[in-house]
Amino acid sequence: MSNRDDVARFAHDAARSETAVSGPTIADAGLDNSLRTGLDAVEALLRESVKSDYPFVTETSAHLLAAGGKRFRPLVVLLAAQFGDASAPGVVPAAVVVELTHLATLYHDDVMDEALLRRGAPSANSRWGNTVAILTGDFLFARASDILADLGPEAVRLQARTFERLVQGQIRETVGPEEGSDPVEHYLRVVGDKTGSLIGTSGRFGAMLSGADETAREVLTRFGERIGVAFQLSDDLLDVASDSAASGKTPGTDLREGVPTLPVLMLRRRADAADASLLELLSGDLTDDARLASAVSALRAHPVMTEARAVVQQWADDARETLRSLPSVPAKAALASLCDYVVRRTG
């Protein structure tokens, strides 16, 4: 399936089937057409933006782009732009900026996590080594900055502050929670910085560059932050709950790699003696496929998964509540449907 088809399906399938779970509901034909056109333009500019005069750099930079992705952040930009002039010239470039930034962080994350796969394909670090993966991420950051320079000083400042939060979130995750602090609260702050910040910026970029008023800008920033956290937390649950690679990774990947996720952190916080054997299994060597399957199966059946889904639901509900003051236009309904999508994808 082509990138265009994949993105269009994400943004449109739920409108065609009451049982579809692959994306937000786009019930308005005009909005649907606007999003399709916008996403096509984003995809085209993304392909151009990863090109270099040095063919090897083009190859490494296009690696994750070619592997696909939901283009969640560009979609938020385009939906937020509907509260102003959605055809304003800065909207599509801003959507490309946030996606390039996101892609760059994935290259760096895979190095730090020593990941072997990303989006079902070999990670850049496993294919070309850590140095090339890090430098490729830097190249994508540079390309995003080059596009950003044409969007004005306010956009540059917003991106700089977002990047600051991305870095602080990664450092906070690397260092870990302070002694005596709640690891779950620490993790939620990390997610807010590493995921919520860029999706919040996506909402603000769309509103700002379309000329939407300040109220809309603030609302869409807050919405993006909250739906971003919910989106990441739903990925945590998918790592355990999904039988398919719905999260873009083989189920159990986070468990195998020892990556802290919401259900595991909540399980540890319970401090229930009945969970001792499961905690021991999760803390052990999960490189063995049979042990990993046992861990996934046991965690999937544990009540903590229901508790973790309730946390995702709360973040999604909070995101929906922020939209209340926006005018009742098709884009508002589409944004609200993102809240349903994020919860629904966890099963």
N, C-alpha and C positions, 0 to 999 in steps of 0.2 A: 504493500500500500504506500502511496506517495505521501510526502509530508503534508501536501495540501489536503489530501483525503483524510489523513489522520487528524489534522487540526479541525477541519470542517466537521468531522464526526464528533469530536469533543464538544464543539460549540453548538451542535445541531441535532444529534440523534434523539435526545430526550423529547424534542418537539415532534418527532415522527412516531414515537411509540410510548404508550403509557408505562410500559415496563422497562424502558431503556434506563440504564444507569450510568452511561458513559460520559454524560456532560450536563451542563445547565440547560434548562428549558428556554428555548428561544421561540416564543409563540407568535411574535410579530414579524411579518414577512419583510417589512422595510428594515427592521433592525437586523434580521438574519442576513439580508443581502449586504448591508453595511459592514457587518462583522466579517463575512466571507471575503469581501473586497479588501478590507483592511488587513486581514490575516494573510491573504495572498501577497499583498504589498510588503508586509513584514517579512514573510518567508523569502521573497526575492531580495530584499535589502540585506537580510541575514546572510544569504549565500554570497552576496557581493562583499560583505564586510569581513568575511573570514579569508578572503583571498590575499595572497602576498606575491611579491615579485620572486620570492624564493619558493619553488614548488613544494619543498618538504614542509615548510611552515603552513602552506595552504592545506596540505594533507593532514597534518596534525590538528590544525584549527577546525577543519571541517569534520573531524572524526566524530565528535559527540553530536554535532548538528545533523549529520547523516543518520545517526542512530535513532533519531526521532525525539519525542518529547511532547508534552501536552500543551506547551506554549501558554501555560496558565497566566503568567505575568503579562505577556502582551495582550491576552484577552481582557484582563482587568484594566489595562490602559485604555483599550478601545471602548470598553463599556463605560468607563468613567468619562471618556471624551463625549459621550452622548449627552451629557449635561451642559455642554457648550456647543461649539462648532466641531463636529466629529471629523470634518474634512480639512481642518486647519493643518497647515504644512508641517508642524512640529510633532503631530500625534504619532505617526508611523515611526519616525526616527526615535522618538522616546521609547516606543514599544521595543524597538530593536536594542536600544541601550540597556534596558532592564534584562532582556533575554541574554545578551552578550555577557552582562555582569553575572547573571546566574550561571551560565555555562562556564565562565572563568572560575567561579568558586567550586564547581564540580571537579575541574581538573585538580585544583589544589586539595580539595577534600579527599579525593581518591588517593593522593600521595600520603596524606596524614593517616588515612584509615588503612593504607596498604591494600586497597580494594583491587580485586582481579577483574571484576565485571562492572559495567555501567550500562544501563538500558539494554541489557541482554548481549552486549558486545564486550570484547576485551577492553579494559580501561586503558587510557593513554599511558599511564605509568607502567602497566604490565606489558604493554606493547613496545614502548620506546624508552622506558626508564623514567625515574623520578625527575631528573633535571629537565628533560624535554617537556614533560607534563607541566612542571612548574612554569617554565618559560612560555609555554603555549597559553597557559592561563593569563600570564602577564601580557602577552600579545593581545588577547581578547579584551582585557581591561583597557589597553591602549587604544584599541579600535573603538571601544565604547566611549572613551574620553574624547576622541577625535570627532565623533558624531555629536557628542554633547556640547562641544564648543560652539556649535552653530545654534544652540537652543537658548543661549543667554546665560548671564551670570547667576540668576536665581536657580536655574536648572543645574548648573555646575555646582553650586553650593549645596543643593539638595542631594545630589549624587555623592559629594564628598562626605556629607554627614551620614548618609546611608552606608557608605563604604567603611566609615569609622565604626559604625555599629556592627557591621559584618565581621570586622577584624576583632573587635572586643568580644563579640559572641564566641568566635573561634578560640580566642585566648581563654575565655571563661570556661569553655568546654574542656580545653586541654588541661588547665590547672585543676579543675574539679571544684566541688563545693567546699566552702570553708568548714572547718571543724565545728560541729554543733549545729550547722544549718540544715535545712530540709532539702535533701537531694532532689525531690520532685519540684519544689519551688525554684531551685537553682536551674534545673533542666528547662522549666517553662520560660525562665528568663533567657537562657541560651537560645531557645527556639524563637522567642520574640526578636532577638537580635539577628540571628542567622537566617531566619525565614520571614518572620513577620515584617521586619524593617523594609525589605526590598519589595514585598507585595504592597505594603503601605505606600511606598514611594511610587509604585505602579499606579495606584489610584490617584495619588496627587499629581503625577505627571500628566495623566489623561485629563484631569479636570483643569489643571493649570494651563496646559498648552492648547486646550480647546477654548480657553477664555471663560470657563465657568466661574461663578462667583465664589467668594472666599468661604461662604458657608458650605458649599458643595465640596470645595477642596478639603476642608477640615473633616467633613463627614466621610468622604471617600478615602482619606488617609487612615482614619480610625477603622473603617470597614476593612481595608486591606490588611492592616496589622492583625486584626482579629481573625479574619478568614485565613490569613497566612498561617497563624498558629494552629488553627483547626486543621488545615490542610496537611501540615507536617505531622501532627499528632495522628491523623488518620493513616498516614504512611506507616507510622509505628505499628498500628494495629494490623495493617495489611501484611506486614512482614510476618505476622503470626497467623492471621486469620484466613488469608487468601490461598486458594489452591492453585491459582495461576500467578504469573508474574505481574499482577496488576499494579504493583508499585514500581515496576521497571527493574526489579531485582528478584532473584530466586527467593521464595519464601524461606524465612529462617536465616537470611544472610546477616542481618544485624545481630541475631543471637550468636551465630557462628563467629563473627568478628569481634564480639564483646562490646558492641556499640550500645550505650545506654539508651533505652527507649522507655516510653511512658508505662506500659504494662509491667515491665521488669522492675522499674523503680518503685512503682506502687506496690508490687508484690513484696519487695524488700522492706518497704515502710510498714507493712502490716505486722511484721515481727510475730507471725503465728507459727507455733511449733509444728503444726500440721503441714506447713510448707517447707520444712527443712530439707526433705529429699529432693523436691523440685529446685529449690535454691542451690543445693549442692550440684545438681545436674547442670543448671544454667551457669554455674561458676566454673565448671570443669571444661575439659577439652571437647569442643563440639566439632572438631574437624572430621570426626567419624560420622558418616551419613546416618547410621542407625541411631547413634546417640542424639544427633541433631533432630531426627524425626521424632524421637521420644520426647525431647524437650518441647518441640513445637506442638505436638499432640497434647501434652500435659498442660501447657500454658493456654492453649486454645480452649480447653475444657474448664479452666479455672475461673471462678467468679470475678477475679480481678479484671478480666477482659470486659465484662459488663460495666464495671466501675470506670474503666478507662474510656469506654464508649460514652459514658455519661459526661466525662470531661470534654470530649470532642463535641458532644451535643451542646454543652454550655458555651463553649467558645463560638460555635456556629450560631447559637441563639443570640449571643451578644453582638455578633457581627450583623445579624439581621436587624436587631433593635436599633443599631446606629443609623440605618437607612430611613427611619421613620420620618424624618423632616424633609427628605428629598421629594420633589414633585413626582406624581404618579405617572411616570412615563414607562414605555416598554423596557428600557434599560434597568430601571429600578426592580422590576419583576425578574429580570434576568439575573441581576446581582443576588436577589433573594434566593433564586433557584440554585445559585452556587452553594449556598448554605446547606440546602437539601442534598446536593450532590456530594459534598464533602462528608456528610454523615452517612449517606446511603452507600458510599463506596467501601465502608468498613464492614458491611454485612450485618 
